Amino acid sequence: MSDLIPLSHAHCMPRRGSEHRVTEASIREWLPEIPGWELVENGHALRRTFTFKDYYRTMSFVNALAHVANAEDHHPDLSVHYDRCVVRFSTHDVGGLSENDFICAAKADALYA
C-alpha cells in the first residue's frame, strides 16, 4: 500500500494463495490506520464492533457496508444485533489476512464516521 493513498481510498484486488498473506510488518503498519479493529483468531482475522442508537441505524450501516463489499468483491462476516454489528474480515483464499481486509476495514470506518 502506498503511503500516499489512504487505505479507505484504495481498492481491493483479487488475492489467492499464501503469498498474498500480509506480513507482521504490514500488520504493524496498517493496524494503527484502523483504530478500533483488533486482531483475532491468532492474527488471521480483523474484527470490530460498531454500535448504534437503534435497529434502523444498525441496518442502514449493514446495507451500506454490503454495497461497499459488493463493489470491492470482498465480503465480511457479519453478526447483526439491535444496536450493534460485529464485522469480521479475513481472506479465505490466502488463509489469513490480506491487504484487502485492511482496505475494507478502513472503508467500513469511513461509513461509520
Helices and strands as residue ranges (DSSP letters): G 7-9, G 18-20, H 24-30, G 31-33, E 38-40, E 45-51, H 55-72, E 77-80, E 84-89, G 92-94, H 99-112
